[in-house]
């Protein structure tokens, strides 16, 4: 009789934990949040050099009507990655989906994840204009709550500083032009405050010739991000042999002030490539 009562109490406590969205483990899903109308699980990072790196999530619709689920962005150990993922899940169904990671994939081959944060939206499929059933940051801790840590990028001699102040550190970590004469610049950014920042570039000089460009990258609070500035082909007449090209780019760091953007600083960054 005592054993039965103990088992019953343990079962009740377990159900209460699930209803509060507490992380739980199962055979198929590494980590799981269980809510009243749905559950979401994280199954891990899949590293694939051919098809690209992906995060695998599962979603179960526990309601009696179709639900739409979307993940607008994720943070992996504070590295912010914009995603474009949405799925329709019928009542009683479980869908396992892979969310493609592009901007940070090349840096993740030896990445051991300690914290995965997903910006999760759940809403009714038959009326997208209804209020959201759920919108929140859902956090998974693959290594446990005591082992979370921010990812740290190792500095390299080839790094080109862009900004480094109270608000953000922005570094150009790669500058390259391919055989078809495209220019590709990769940047790593670190936000140091809770402010929503925007990093922009609107002009580039290639061997003294000015060109208008468009580049914008967001930093939402204290996080990191990778981004790419690309200038398409058709630059044959401007580009010399590798190592003999002088590049200057005007970057701007701005902060959102209500509906407006306020410029914090502008920097001209010059280098050879």
N, C-alpha and C positions, 0 to 999 in steps of 0.2 A: 504493500500500500504506500509506504514512504517513497519507494523507488518510483512508483507511478506518479505521485505528486511532484517529485523532483523533476521528472521528465517533462511533465506538463508545464511546470514553471519555466524550464529552459526553453521550451517551444514558444511560450508566450513572449519571453524576453527576446527571442530571435526574431519573431514577427514584428515586434515593436521596433527593433533596430532597422529592419528593412523598410518599414513604413516611414522612417525618418530620413531615409536616403543614406544610410551608413554603408560604407564599403564592405562587401562580403565576397567570399571566394566560392567558386564552383568548379566542376570538372572541366568544362569547356571554356569558361571565361575567366581570365586571370583576375579581373576586378569588376565589381558590379554594383550599380546603384539601383535600388528597387523603390519605385514610387507607386502611388495609388493606381494611376492609369497606364503606366508604362514602366519599363526598366531599360537601362542602357548598360552595356558591358564593354570593357576595353580588353582586347585580346593580344595587343602587343604591336611592336614595330617590325615591319617586314622590309629587309634591306635587299634590293634587287637592282643590280647595275644596268640591267637591260630595260626593264619596264618602269623603273623608278621606285623610290622608297614610298611606303604607304603605312598609314595607321589603320588597324582593323578594329572596327566597332560593331557591336550587335545591338539591335533595338527590338524589344518585344512590345507589341500593342496589347495591353491588358484591359482596354476599354471595349465598349460595344459599338464603336463607330470608327471609320477610317481616320487615321492620323497622319499628318505630314511631320517629318522630322528634318531639321537642317542643322548643320554645324558650320557656322560662319567663319570661325577661326579657331586655332588651337595655340597653346603655349607649351613648349617642350623645354622644361628646365629654364624657364623665363624667355625662351626664344619664340617670338611671335611669328605665326605663319597664317596668312590669309588662305582660306579654303573655300571651295564652291561645291557644296554637297547638300543634296536634298533627296528624300525618299518618301514614298507613299507606302504605309504599312496597314494592311487590313486587320480587323479585329482577330485576336488570337494568333496572329502570325509573328514570326521572328525573322528579321532580315539581318544578315551579316554583310557589312559593306566595308570597302577599303577607301580611305580618304587619302588621295594622292598629295604628297608633299614635294614641292618643286624647289622653292627658293633655298631651302636649307639641306636638301638631300645630299649634296656632294660632301657635306661636312659630317655626316651622321654614320659613317661606316663603323666607327669604333665608339659610338655614342651609347652609353648605358643610361636609359631614361630613369629618372627618379621622381618626376612629377609631370603629369599630362593634364592640362586644363583645357576643356572644350567649351566653347560658347554655344550652348545648346538651345534651340528653339523647338517647341512642339505646339502644333496648332491644328484646328479642325480642317480636314481635307475638303469638306463640302462648302465651307465658307471661310475664305482666306482673310476676310475683313473682320471676323470676330476677334475678340480679345484673345491673346495667347493663353494657351493652357499652361505653358511652362516656358520661362526664359531665365536662364541662370548659368553661372559658370560651374561646370561639373568637373570635379578634380579626382584623378586617379593617382595613387602613389605606389608604383610597381615595386619599389625597394623598401616600403614601409614609411611611416610618418617621421621617423627619426633620421632618415637618410636622404631627405630631399636636399638638393643643392643646385645652384645656378650653374649653367654651362659656361665655361671660360675658354675663350679662343686664345691660342698662343700667338703672340706677336711675331711678325716676320720682318727681316730687314727691308723687304720690298714694299712694306706698308706705306701708304701716303696719307698723312693726317689731313682731315677736312675741318672738323670742329672738335674741340675738347674744352668744355666749360661746365658750369653748374648744371645746365639742362641736359646735355647729351655729349657723347663721344661718337664721332662718325669717322670711319677710316675707309679709304679705298684700298681694297685688299687684292685687286687684280685689274690689270689693264691689258687688253689684248686686241689684236686685229687679225682676222682669219684670212684665208686665201681669197675669199670673195670681197675683201676690203671692208667688211663690217667692223665697227668699233664696239667693243663690249667692255663695260666698266662694272665691277662688282664692288658693293659697299656693305660694310658691317656697321650697324648702329646700335648704340646702347642708350636707352632713356633712363635718366637718373631721378626724375620727379614723377608726381602723379599727373602732370599736365599732358594733354594730348598735343603732340608735336607733329610738324610736317617738315620734311626735308625736300627741297625743290632745287631744280637746276633749269635755267631757261636759255643759256647761251654758252657756246663752246667756240674756241678758236683752234683751228687745225693749221699749224704752220703759218699762223698769222691771219688766216681767213676766217671771219666770223660766220657762225651758223646759229639759227634759232633751233632750240630743242625743247622737249618736254620730258621732265622726270619728276616724279613725286613719290614719296614713301612715308608711311605713317609710323609713328611710335606712340602706342597707347599706354601711357604710364611707365612704370618701372619694368622694362623688358628689353629684349634684344631683337634685332631683325636683320635679315639679309635681303638685299635688293639688287636689281640690275638696271643699268642705264645702257641702252643699245642705240646705236646710230646705224641705220640700214645702209645697204650697198649703194654704189654710185659715187663713192668718194675717191676713185682711182686718181683723179686729177689733183687731189689734195695730199695724198699720203705718199711719203717717200719710203725708202727701205726701212725695215725694222731697226729701231734704236736711234733713228735720225729724225723723228717726228716730235715737234714741240706742241704740247697740248695744254690749253688753259680752259678751265671750266668755272663758271660762276655758280656757287651753291648758296642757298638761302635756308636758314633755320627759322621756322615760324611757329607760333603757338596760337591755338584757337581761343579767341576771346568772344564768347557768345556765338553769333553767326558770322563773325569776321575773323580774319587771320591777322595777327600782329607779328611783324618781322622782328626777330630777336637779333639777328646778325647776318651779314653777307660776307662770303670769303671767295677770293679768286685763288684757285688751286692750279699750280703749273707743274708740269713734269715732262719727262722724255719717255717715248715708247717706240 
